[in-house]
């Protein structure tokens, strides 16, 4: 495993905690929302990834009038973000618990978005936004650094990446910041795969997630107590296989402002009977398609 500067980290799975970054979304100096983001490396380019609804401040699905409604109380379009970074990688060296922040504009001078997005159709976006990042922007402890933030697809060597195809009942882990709590590392929320379709970008997961976890990376992790050597099992050490599988974008939940059925349970004008503790996981392939 790569050398790490912080000896408190002894379990290699804990490295994944340093992939998820607490993120604040602003219009000028007005804080609009709190979420999670992560870095992704592809074709020698670094990207910051979160949900489209996080970066745009709007619902990824149009309403009955074809409008993408604001998701923040101020009804404002975000124009900048601040991401809090605590894990860095320089060649094969991991540096953990070394804090850094990065403030980035979301719009240019002409009010055009500085992030990539893609629509499924005229009325719905893939709920993923990808922003190209110039690595020279990074400053750690006040000094310019040559490394990169830990990315979801570079934290582990290829030898321990799982190539297993997930199925219903498999467990995955959503890693993020519920309610924007940043006193410590992100929270791991276990989720069960509820459905899988080869014809869709989406996977549904059964989990009780909270506000602030939008944009969280999702990993499939397996572990066992034995290594297999020459066809025999030896109780050598616990082994791990890890695969980054996608991005979490929130629960299935429907606005019921026009619904007159009093049997619905209403919390903040949303129908919790439709949520059913089901969350939406967008596949890694959807990230690649938005980038490309």
C-alpha positions as CSV (number, residue, x, y, z in Angstrom):
1,X,0.0,0.0,0.0
2,X,1.2,3.6,-0.5
3,X,3.0,5.3,2.3
4,X,0.8,7.6,4.4
5,X,1.8,10.4,6.7
6,X,-0.8,9.8,9.4
7,X,-0.1,6.6,11.3
8,X,-3.5,6.7,12.9
9,X,-5.0,5.2,9.7
10,X,-4.3,1.5,9.9
11,X,-7.3,0.1,8.0
12,X,-6.9,0.6,4.2
13,X,-10.6,0.9,3.8
14,X,-10.5,4.2,5.8
15,X,-8.6,5.8,2.9
16,X,-12.0,6.0,1.1
17,X,-13.2,8.5,3.7
18,X,-10.7,11.0,2.2
19,X,-12.4,10.8,-1.2
20,X,-15.6,12.6,0.0
21,X,-15.4,16.3,0.4
22,X,-17.8,18.6,2.3
23,X,-19.0,21.2,-0.2
24,X,-20.8,24.5,0.3
25,X,-22.8,26.2,-2.5
26,X,-23.2,30.0,-2.6
27,X,-24.8,32.9,-4.5
28,X,-22.2,35.6,-3.8
29,X,-21.9,35.3,0.0
30,X,-25.3,33.7,0.6
31,X,-25.0,30.1,1.6
32,X,-27.6,28.2,-0.4
33,X,-26.9,24.5,0.4
34,X,-24.5,22.0,1.9
35,X,-23.6,18.8,0.0
36,X,-20.8,16.4,-0.8
37,X,-18.5,16.2,-3.8
38,X,-15.5,14.1,-4.9
39,X,-12.6,14.3,-7.4
40,X,-12.4,12.0,-10.5
41,X,-9.4,11.6,-12.8
42,X,-9.9,10.7,-16.4
43,X,-7.8,11.2,-19.6
44,X,-5.2,13.1,-17.6
45,X,-7.8,15.6,-16.5
46,X,-9.0,16.2,-13.0
47,X,-12.7,16.8,-12.4
48,X,-14.8,17.8,-9.4
49,X,-18.0,15.8,-9.4
50,X,-21.3,16.4,-7.6
51,X,-25.0,16.4,-8.6
52,X,-26.5,18.7,-11.2
53,X,-29.1,19.8,-8.7
54,X,-26.3,20.8,-6.3
55,X,-24.3,22.9,-8.8
56,X,-27.4,24.4,-10.5
57,X,-29.6,24.8,-7.5
58,X,-32.5,23.4,-9.5
59,X,-34.5,20.2,-9.6
60,X,-33.1,17.8,-12.3
61,X,-36.7,17.1,-13.4
62,X,-39.0,19.7,-15.0
63,X,-42.4,20.3,-13.5
64,X,-45.7,20.1,-15.4
65,X,-44.9,23.5,-17.0
66,X,-41.5,22.4,-18.2
67,X,-39.6,24.5,-15.7
68,X,-36.7,23.3,-13.5
69,X,-37.6,24.6,-10.1
70,X,-35.2,26.1,-7.6
71,X,-34.3,23.8,-4.7
72,X,-33.1,26.5,-2.3
73,X,-35.3,28.8,-0.2
74,X,-33.7,31.9,-1.7
75,X,-34.7,30.8,-5.2
76,X,-31.2,31.8,-6.4
77,X,-28.8,30.4,-9.0
78,X,-25.5,29.3,-7.4
79,X,-22.5,31.2,-8.7
80,X,-19.7,29.7,-6.6
81,X,-18.8,26.8,-4.4
82,X,-16.3,26.0,-1.6
83,X,-14.9,22.5,-1.3
84,X,-13.0,21.3,1.8
85,X,-10.3,18.8,1.0
86,X,-8.4,16.6,3.5
87,X,-6.7,14.0,1.5
88,X,-3.9,14.4,-1.1
89,X,-1.9,12.1,-3.3
90,X,1.6,12.8,-4.7
91,X,2.8,9.8,-6.8
92,X,2.5,6.9,-4.4
93,X,2.4,9.0,-1.3
94,X,-0.9,9.7,0.5
95,X,-1.1,12.6,2.9
96,X,-4.2,12.5,5.2
97,X,-5.8,15.0,7.6
98,X,-4.0,17.9,5.9
99,X,-6.7,20.4,5.3
100,X,-7.2,22.5,2.2
101,X,-10.0,24.6,0.7
102,X,-10.8,25.5,-2.9
103,X,-13.3,28.2,-3.9
104,X,-14.5,28.0,-7.5
105,X,-16.9,29.9,-9.7
106,X,-19.9,28.0,-11.1
107,X,-20.8,30.7,-13.7
108,X,-18.6,32.8,-16.1
109,X,-19.0,36.5,-16.7
110,X,-21.9,35.8,-19.1
111,X,-23.7,33.7,-16.5
112,X,-23.0,30.5,-18.4
113,X,-22.2,27.4,-16.4
114,X,-18.6,26.3,-15.9
115,X,-19.6,22.7,-15.4
116,X,-20.6,19.9,-17.8
117,X,-24.0,18.4,-17.8
118,X,-26.2,16.1,-20.0
119,X,-29.9,15.7,-20.4
120,X,-31.7,12.4,-20.6
121,X,-34.5,14.1,-22.5
122,X,-35.9,17.7,-22.7
123,X,-37.5,17.4,-19.2
124,X,-34.7,15.7,-17.2
125,X,-31.0,16.0,-16.6
126,X,-28.7,13.2,-15.6
127,X,-28.2,14.4,-12.0
128,X,-24.4,14.7,-12.4
129,X,-22.3,17.8,-12.9
130,X,-18.6,17.6,-13.8
131,X,-16.2,20.6,-13.5
132,X,-12.7,20.6,-15.0
133,X,-10.1,21.5,-12.4
134,X,-6.7,23.1,-12.9
135,X,-4.4,21.2,-10.5
136,X,-2.2,24.4,-10.1
137,X,-5.0,25.9,-8.0
138,X,-4.3,23.6,-5.1
139,X,-2.8,25.1,-2.0
140,X,-2.0,23.0,1.1
141,X,-1.2,24.8,4.4
142,X,-0.6,28.0,2.5
143,X,1.8,26.5,0.0
144,X,1.5,25.4,-3.6
145,X,1.5,21.6,-4.0
146,X,2.4,19.3,-6.8
147,X,0.0,16.5,-5.9
148,X,-3.7,16.0,-6.4
149,X,-6.6,15.6,-4.1
150,X,-7.4,11.9,-3.5
151,X,-9.7,10.8,-6.4
152,X,-12.3,8.0,-6.1
153,X,-10.5,6.2,-9.0
154,X,-6.9,6.5,-7.8
155,X,-7.0,5.8,-4.1
156,X,-6.4,2.1,-4.5
157,X,-4.1,0.2,-6.9
158,X,-5.7,-1.9,-9.7
159,X,-4.8,-5.1,-7.9
160,X,-7.5,-4.7,-5.2
161,X,-10.2,-3.2,-7.4
162,X,-13.3,-5.5,-7.5
163,X,-14.7,-6.3,-11.0
164,X,-17.8,-7.9,-9.5
165,X,-21.2,-7.0,-11.1
166,X,-23.5,-5.9,-8.3
167,X,-26.9,-7.5,-7.9
168,X,-30.1,-6.8,-5.8
169,X,-29.4,-7.5,-2.0
170,X,-25.7,-6.6,-2.4
171,X,-24.6,-3.9,0.1
172,X,-22.8,-0.7,-1.0
173,X,-21.7,2.3,1.0
174,X,-22.6,6.0,0.5
175,X,-19.9,8.3,2.0
176,X,-20.9,11.8,2.7
177,X,-21.8,14.6,5.1
178,X,-25.3,14.4,6.5
179,X,-26.6,17.9,7.4
180,X,-23.2,19.3,6.5
181,X,-21.4,18.1,9.6
182,X,-17.7,18.6,9.1
183,X,-16.3,18.2,12.6
184,X,-14.8,14.8,11.6
185,X,-14.5,12.6,8.5
186,X,-17.6,11.8,6.4
187,X,-20.3,9.3,7.5
188,X,-20.6,5.9,5.9
189,X,-24.2,4.9,5.2
190,X,-24.9,1.3,4.3
191,X,-27.3,0.7,1.4
192,X,-28.7,-2.4,-0.2
193,X,-29.1,-2.6,-4.0
194,X,-32.9,-2.6,-4.6
195,X,-32.9,-2.8,-8.4
196,X,-30.5,-2.9,-11.3
197,X,-31.2,-2.3,-15.0
198,X,-28.8,-2.5,-17.8
199,X,-30.9,-0.1,-19.8
200,X,-30.8,2.7,-17.3
201,X,-28.2,5.0,-15.8
202,X,-29.9,4.6,-12.4
203,X,-29.7,2.1,-9.7
204,X,-32.1,2.2,-6.8
205,X,-30.8,1.6,-3.3
206,X,-32.6,1.0,0.0
207,X,-31.1,3.3,2.6
208,X,-32.1,6.1,5.0
209,X,-29.9,9.0,3.9
210,X,-30.0,12.6,5.0
211,X,-29.7,16.1,3.6
212,X,-26.1,17.0,2.8
213,X,-25.3,13.6,1.2
214,X,-26.2,14.6,-2.3
215,X,-23.1,14.1,-4.5
216,X,-21.6,11.4,-2.3
217,X,-19.4,8.7,-3.9
218,X,-20.7,5.2,-3.6
219,X,-18.4,2.1,-3.2
220,X,-18.9,-1.6,-3.3
221,X,-16.6,-3.2,-0.7
222,X,-16.0,-6.9,0.0
223,X,-13.8,-8.4,2.7
224,X,-12.8,-11.8,4.0
225,X,-10.5,-13.3,6.6
226,X,-8.5,-15.5,4.3
227,X,-6.1,-15.3,1.5
228,X,-6.1,-18.0,-1.1
229,X,-2.6,-19.4,-2.0
230,X,-2.1,-22.3,-4.4
231,X,-5.7,-23.4,-4.0
232,X,-5.5,-23.5,-0.2
233,X,-6.8,-21.1,2.4
234,X,-4.5,-19.6,5.0
235,X,-5.7,-17.3,7.8
236,X,-3.1,-14.7,6.9
237,X,-5.0,-11.4,7.1
238,X,-8.2,-9.6,6.3
239,X,-8.4,-8.7,2.6
240,X,-10.4,-6.1,0.7
241,X,-11.7,-5.7,-2.8
242,X,-13.1,-2.2,-3.6
243,X,-14.9,-0.7,-6.6
244,X,-16.2,2.8,-7.1
245,X,-19.7,2.3,-8.7
246,X,-21.3,5.8,-8.9
247,X,-22.8,8.9,-7.2
248,X,-25.7,9.3,-4.9
249,X,-28.3,12.0,-5.7
250,X,-31.0,11.8,-3.1
251,X,-34.2,9.9,-2.3
252,X,-37.1,9.3,-4.5
253,X,-39.6,11.9,-3.3
254,X,-42.4,13.8,-4.9
255,X,-43.6,17.3,-4.5
256,X,-47.3,17.3,-3.6
257,X,-48.1,21.0,-3.6
258,X,-51.0,20.3,-6.0
259,X,-52.2,17.1,-4.3
260,X,-55.5,17.5,-2.3
261,X,-55.4,14.0,-0.8
262,X,-55.3,14.5,3.0
263,X,-54.1,10.9,3.5
264,X,-50.6,11.9,2.4
265,X,-48.0,12.6,5.1
266,X,-46.6,16.0,4.4
267,X,-43.2,17.3,5.6
268,X,-42.1,20.5,4.0
269,X,-44.6,20.0,1.3
270,X,-43.2,16.7,0.2
271,X,-44.8,13.3,0.1
272,X,-42.8,10.9,2.3
273,X,-45.0,8.0,1.2
274,X,-43.3,8.2,-2.2
275,X,-39.8,8.2,-0.7
276,X,-40.0,4.6,0.7
277,X,-36.4,5.0,1.9
278,X,-35.3,4.5,-1.7
279,X,-32.3,6.5,-3.0
280,X,-31.0,7.1,-6.5
281,X,-27.5,5.9,-7.4
282,X,-26.2,7.1,-10.8
283,X,-23.8,4.6,-12.3
284,X,-20.1,5.4,-13.0
285,X,-20.8,5.0,-16.7
286,X,-23.1,8.1,-16.4
287,X,-20.2,10.1,-15.0
288,X,-18.1,9.1,-18.0
289,X,-20.9,10.0,-20.4
290,X,-21.3,13.5,-18.9
291,X,-17.5,14.1,-19.1
292,X,-17.4,12.8,-22.7
